[in-house]
Amino acid sequence: MKEDLRLQVALVKGITAVVAGYSLTVKGPKGEVIKTFINPKIKISVENEKVVLFSPQATKREKTVMRSFESHIKNMVEGVQEPHIYKLKICSSHFPMNVSISGKDFQVKNFLGESVPRKAHLLPGVDVKVNGVDIIITSADKEAAGQMAGRIENLCRITNRDIRIFQDGCYINHKSGWK
């Protein structure tokens, strides 16, 4: 059954949102996030300190897309208030692994005794810090922080070895939103 659907995401004091075409920019005290929401049947606007999603005669598909857009916008608002944090743990039992950040690259040296370092390019807007055996990733954009954490974890993936014995690598042990 088709019906008009209108969803609202409230903006906290100190946070501003601007819509330009299909792009939504949310600015706050801890950063800025820009996302593009492309769907010609869904209108996005900012009214009275709220981001409003509206779809006339919304079908089931448009309703699900609108709920997804609503979740993305909520994550944007949360991220500009307090950055999203992902934490990874460095585990090296066989070979002493060296993890560092050089320029715009994240490097893992001596992974399982390899002579060539493994590299992952840092995403824009993501801050990565190595603190002992912990890797801390912070960003106002939840998707970028999660993508960077996934890249680092996948960088140290073990193939052609028994993973019950070779448990070396970098593993996610805290995600944004976990309590």
TAUR-V501820 format. One record per run of one state. SS is the DSSP state (H for helix, E for strand, C for the rest). FROM is the first residue (numbers start at 1). LEN is the number of residues. If there is no record, write none. Layout:
SS;FROM;LEN
SS;FROM;LEN
//
This chain:
C;1;2
E;3;8
C;11;5
E;16;5
C;21;2
E;23;6
C;29;2
E;31;6
C;37;6
E;43;5
C;48;2
E;50;9
C;59;1
H;60;22
C;82;2
E;84;8
C;92;6
E;98;5
C;103;2
E;105;5
C;110;1
H;111;3
C;114;4
E;118;4
C;122;4
E;126;6
C;132;2
E;134;6
C;140;2
H;142;14
C;156;13
E;169;6
C;175;5
//
